[in-house]
Amino acid sequence: MNTKGVDVPVATIRDSIASLLDCIENTLSGYNKKSLLSRFNAGEVIRPNLMFLDMYRMAYRLWERSGGALDFGAAPLYDAWGFGFRNSTFPTDEEIAQLLSKSGMGHLPAELPVNKEGLLDPAVMGYPRLNYNAIAQGYSCDIIANYLYSIGVKDMLVDIGEIWCDGLNPHGKPWSVGLDRPIDREAGDVSTTYTDVWTSQGKPAGIVTSGNYRKFYVRDGRKYAHTINPRTGYPVQHNLLSATVVSSANAADSDAVATWCMVVGLQSAQVLILGDPALEGYLVYTDNQGAMHEWSSPGFTIRKD
């Protein structure tokens, strides 16, 4: 971040960002048992803040836009497979069918039914459980970036697991982000091997990668990855290994669409990316022989050293 020309003291910026991150944590985290989301998922009556309501509206729009490929109301499915907020056992086909019959955004209203006292009772909605893992980090980047823009910052890179960047880095060059090679790694292994390096060209952009090479487990010789198709209830099985999505709109969109790509697979992901002028993408996949390949959209800018 370059604070040249910004009148706000650095200490104030630091404290303001910390306060925003605390608000996000206490509102949207499914791992913080005291957050509004966790309390709502536990069936408690809550008083939702504007962030909680904004996230729900965004999630509902994305569910509609994706035709159900993104379903933030399918938290019980993610929990059942061990990729949610609760410990689980390996689900049976019958259990998956039962969860599909009663979970998902299709069972929920477009607007949360907040009463005249400003309270939200999950019982009114049939005790749904929500999971925003496919969008929360990108949304958090946007919250921080919007604050930085509001105080006059022009050059920034906001990295909260996902990234929003704009302008130039401290060396006066466009921001660059390495694209991780999607090789299966054990839990806790954070080593990286890059396929290519993306450059922002100084333009505002969110960039997010989703893949099935860090969160997975093997059972009876079969790999079960964390990307669940909420329309079938099962982990995806296709040859798309990772999807990196760049959005000129916001990081939340990059975050959501990267997961969307991983749900629908290679060909549908290509159609999705090429059909939206605000998006660019970089997909890594395998062929029938298991060899790894990369595909990028025409506007995806790879740095040439």
SULCORJO-V19914 format. One record per pair of residues at least 24 apart in sequence whose ideal C-beta (glycine too) atoms are under 10 Angstrom apart, sorted by sequence separation. I is the first residue (numbers start at 0). J is the second residue. If there is no record, write none. Layout:
I/J, I/J
This chain:
26/50, 27/51, 74/98, 75/99, 78/102, 101/125, 103/127, 135/159, 136/160, 137/161, 139/163, 140/164, 173/197, 174/198, 175/199, 189/213, 211/235, 237/261, 239/263, 244/268, 253/277, 256/280, 272/296, 273/297, 25/50, 26/51, 73/98, 77/102, 101/126, 102/127, 104/129, 135/160, 136/161, 137/162, 173/198, 174/199, 188/213, 211/236, 237/262, 239/264, 240/265, 252/277, 253/278, 269/294, 273/298, 22/48, 73/99, 75/101, 76/102, 101/127, 102/128, 135/161, 136/162, 137/163, 172/198, 173/199, 174/200, 187/213, 211/237, 235/261, 237/263, 238/264, 239/265, 242/268, 252/278, 253/279, 268/294, 272/298, 23/50, 26/53, 27/54, 75/102, 76/103, 102/129, 134/161, 172/199, 173/200, 174/201, 181/208, 183/210, 186/213, 235/262, 237/264, 238/265, 239/266, 244/271, 245/272, 248/275, 253/280, 265/292, 269/296, 272/299, 22/50, 26/54, 74/102, 75/103, 173/201, 174/202, 176/204, 178/206, 182/210, 183/211, 184/212, 185/213, 186/214, 211/239, 212/240, 213/241, 235/263, 236/264, 237/265, 239/267, 244/272, 249/277, 73/102, 74/103, 172/201, 173/202, 179/208, 181/210, 183/212, 184/213, 186/215, 210/239, 211/240, 212/241, 235/264, 237/266, 239/268, 242/271, 246/275, 247/276, 248/277, 265/294, 72/102, 73/103, 171/201, 174/204, 176/206, 178/208, 180/210, 181/211, 182/212, 183/213, 184/214, 186/216, 209/239, 210/240, 211/241, 237/267, 239/269, 242/272, 247/277, 248/278, 19/50, 23/54, 72/103, 73/104, 168/199, 173/204, 177/208, 179/210, 181/212, 182/213, 184/215, 210/241, 227/258, 231/262, 237/268, 244/275, 246/277, 247/278, 70/102, 71/103, 72/104, 73/105, 167/199, 174/206, 176/208, 180/212, 181/213, 183/215, 209/241, 210/242, 226/258, 230/262, 245/277, 246/278, 247/279, 70/103, 71/104, 72/105, 166/199, 168/201, 179/212, 208/241, 209/242, 210/243, 225/258, 228/261, 229/262, 230/263, 245/278, 246/279, 40/74, 70/104, 72/106, 165/199, 167/201, 179/213, 183/217, 208/242, 209/243, 226/260, 227/261, 228/262, 244/278, 245/279, 246/280, 40/75, 69/104, 70/105, 72/107, 162/197, 164/199, 166/201, 207/242, 208/243, 209/244, 226/261, 227/262, 228/263, 244/279, 245/280, 67/103, 71/107, 165/201, 166/202, 207/243, 208/244, 225/261, 226/262, 228/264, 243/279, 244/280, 245/281, 67/104, 70/107, 162/199, 164/201, 165/202, 166/203, 206/243, 207/244, 224/261, 243/280, 244/281, 36/74, 40/78, 67/105, 164/202, 165/203, 206/244, 207/245, 242/280, 243/281, 244/282, 164/203, 165/204, 183/222, 205/244, 206/245, 207/246, 242/281, 243/282, 163/203, 164/204, 165/205, 205/245, 206/246, 241/281, 242/282, 243/283, 62/103, 63/104, 163/204, 164/205, 183/224, 204/245, 205/246, 241/282, 242/283, 62/104, 63/105, 162/204, 163/205, 164/206, 204/246, 205/247, 240/282, 241/283, 242/284, 40/83, 61/104, 62/105, 85/128, 156/199, 162/205, 163/206, 202/245, 203/246, 204/247, 205/248, 207/250, 239/282, 240/283, 241/284, 40/84, 84/128, 161/205, 162/206, 163/207, 203/247, 204/248, 205/249, 206/250, 207/251, 209/253, 239/283, 240/284, 29/74, 40/85, 59/104, 62/107, 83/128, 161/206, 162/207, 202/247, 203/248, 204/249, 205/250, 207/252, 208/253, 209/254, 238/283, 239/284, 240/285, 58/104, 63/109, 84/130, 161/207, 162/208, 197/243, 199/245, 203/249, 204/250, 205/251, 207/253, 208/254, 209/255, 238/284, 239/285, 37/84, 62/109, 83/130, 154/201, 160/207, 161/208, 194/241, 205/252, 206/253, 207/254, 209/256, 210/257, 237/284, 238/285, 29/77, 36/84, 59/107, 82/130, 84/132, 155/203, 157/205, 158/206, 161/209, 195/243, 197/245, 205/253, 206/254, 207/255, 209/257, 237/285, 238/286, 29/78, 55/104, 58/107, 59/108, 60/109, 83/132, 194/243, 204/253, 205/254, 207/256, 208/257, 209/258, 238/287, 59/109, 78/128, 82/132, 153/203, 156/206, 207/257, 209/259, 210/260, 211/261, 243/293, 59/110, 77/128, 205/256, 206/257, 207/258, 209/260, 210/261, 238/289, 240/291, 245/296, 247/298, 32/84, 55/107, 59/111, 72/124, 75/127, 76/128, 78/130, 205/257, 209/261, 240/292, 241/293, 243/295, 244/296, 31/84, 55/108, 56/109, 74/127, 75/128, 77/130, 208/261, 209/262, 238/291, 240/293, 245/298, 29/83, 30/84, 55/109, 56/110, 73/127, 74/128, 76/130, 238/292, 245/299, 29/84, 55/110, 56/111, 72/127, 73/128, 74/129, 75/130, 77/132, 148/203, 239/294, 244/299, 245/300, 28/84, 29/85, 55/111, 71/127, 72/128, 73/129, 74/130, 77/133, 243/299, 71/128, 72/129, 73/130, 74/131, 183/240, 52/110, 71/129, 72/130, 74/132, 181/239, 182/240, 52/111, 71/130, 144/203, 181/240, 182/241, 51/111, 70/130, 71/131, 180/240, 181/241, 52/113, 71/132, 144/205, 180/241, 181/242, 51/113, 71/133, 179/241, 181/243, 70/133, 71/134, 178/241, 47/111, 55/119, 69/133, 71/135, 141/205, 179/243, 69/134, 140/205, 178/243, 47/113, 140/206, 46/113, 52/119, 140/207, 176/243, 45/113, 51/119, 137/205, 48/117, 137/206, 176/245, 44/114, 46/116, 47/117, 137/207, 46/117, 47/118, 58/129, 136/207, 212/283, 39/111, 44/116, 45/117, 46/118, 47/119, 58/130, 61/133, 45/118, 46/119, 58/131, 61/134, 134/207, 204/277, 206/279, 208/281, 210/283, 44/118, 45/119, 55/129, 57/131, 133/207, 44/119, 45/120, 54/129, 58/133, 204/279, 206/281, 208/283, 43/119, 44/120, 45/121, 55/131, 58/134, 133/209, 43/120, 44/121, 54/131, 57/134, 58/135, 42/120, 43/121, 44/122, 51/129, 42/121, 44/123, 39/119, 41/121, 42/122, 54/134, 58/138, 39/120, 40/121, 54/135, 57/138, 39/121, 197/279, 38/121, 162/245, 163/246, 35/119, 42/126, 54/138, 197/281, 39/124, 41/126, 42/127, 53/138, 40/126, 42/128, 163/249, 164/250, 195/281, 39/126, 40/127, 41/128, 163/250, 194/281, 39/127, 40/128, 50/138, 162/250, 163/251, 195/283, 39/128, 40/129, 53/142, 161/250, 194/283, 39/129, 40/130, 161/251, 163/253, 37/128, 159/250, 162/253, 36/128, 37/129, 50/142, 161/253, 162/254, 36/129, 132/225, 133/226, 157/250, 161/254, 206/299, 36/130, 160/254, 36/131, 161/257, 204/300, 130/227, 194/291, 195/293, 197/295, 200/298, 202/300, 29/128, 36/135, 130/229, 194/293, 29/129, 195/295, 200/300, 29/130, 198/299, 199/300, 27/129, 29/131, 30/132, 181/283, 197/299, 198/300, 200/302, 28/131, 29/132, 178/281, 180/283, 181/284, 197/300, 198/301, 199/302, 27/131, 28/132, 145/249, 179/283, 181/285, 195/299, 196/300, 197/301, 198/302, 26/131, 27/132, 144/249, 178/283, 196/301, 197/302, 198/303, 29/135, 144/250, 195/301, 196/302, 27/134, 28/135, 137/244, 141/248, 143/250, 194/301, 195/302, 196/303, 27/135, 141/249, 142/250, 195/303, 196/304, 26/135, 27/136, 137/246, 140/249, 141/250, 142/251, 182/291, 140/250, 141/251, 181/291, 27/138, 138/249, 139/250, 140/251, 141/252, 180/291, 23/135, 27/139, 137/249, 138/250, 139/251, 141/253, 23/136, 137/250, 138/251, 140/253, 141/254, 180/293, 136/250, 137/251, 138/252, 140/254, 23/138, 24/139, 136/251, 137/252, 139/254, 178/293, 23/139, 134/250, 135/251, 137/253, 138/254, 22/139, 134/251, 137/254, 138/255, 178/295, 133/251, 134/252, 136/254, 137/255, 20/139, 23/142, 134/253, 135/254, 137/256, 19/139, 22/142, 23/143, 131/251, 134/254, 137/257, 133/254, 134/255, 137/258, 178/299, 20/142, 132/254, 133/255, 134/256, 19/142, 20/143, 131/254, 133/256, 178/301, 19/143, 105/229, 131/255, 133/257, 134/258, 104/229, 133/258, 175/300, 177/302, 16/142, 19/145, 103/229, 132/258, 133/259, 175/301, 176/302, 16/143, 19/146, 89/216, 102/229, 103/230, 173/300, 175/302, 15/143, 18/146, 133/261, 89/218, 103/232, 133/262, 173/302, 175/304, 16/146, 89/219, 99/229, 102/232, 172/302, 15/146, 16/147, 98/229, 99/230, 15/147, 82/214, 95/227, 99/231, 100/232, 81/214, 82/215, 99/232, 12/146, 15/149, 81/215, 82/216, 89/223, 98/232, 99/233, 12/147, 15/150, 81/216, 97/232, 23/159, 80/216, 95/231, 96/232, 81/218, 95/232, 12/150, 94/232, 95/233, 11/150, 20/159, 7/147, 12/152, 92/232, 16/157, 82/223, 92/233, 5/147, 7/149, 81/223, 82/224, 83/225, 90/232, 0/143, 7/150, 80/223, 82/225, 90/233, 6/150, 7/151, 80/224, 81/225, 82/226, 83/227, 2/147, 5/150, 6/151, 7/152, 80/225, 82/227, 5/151, 0/147, 4/151, 5/152, 80/227, 2/150, 3/151, 4/152, 5/153, 77/225, 79/227, 2/151, 3/152, 4/153, 77/226, 2/152, 3/153, 77/227, 1/152, 2/153, 3/154, 76/227, 0/152, 1/153, 2/154, 76/228, 77/229, 80/232, 82/234, 0/153, 1/154, 2/155, 76/229, 79/232, 80/233, 0/154, 1/155, 73/227, 80/234, 0/155, 73/228, 74/229, 76/231, 0/156, 73/229, 76/232, 0/157, 70/227, 72/229, 73/230, 75/232, 76/233, 70/228, 71/229, 76/234, 70/229, 73/232, 68/228, 69/229, 70/230, 67/228, 68/229, 67/229, 68/230, 67/230, 65/229, 66/230, 0/165, 1/166, 65/230, 0/166, 1/167, 1/168, 62/229, 0/168, 1/169, 0/169, 1/171, 71/255, 69/255, 68/255, 69/256, 68/256, 69/258, 61/251, 65/255, 68/258, 69/259, 61/252, 64/255, 65/256, 68/259, 57/249, 64/256, 68/260, 70/262, 58/251, 61/254, 62/255, 65/258, 66/259, 68/261, 69/262, 57/251, 61/255, 65/259, 68/262, 57/252, 60/255, 61/256, 64/259, 67/262, 68/263, 54/251, 58/255, 61/258, 65/262, 66/263, 57/255, 61/259, 65/263, 68/267, 68/271, 65/271
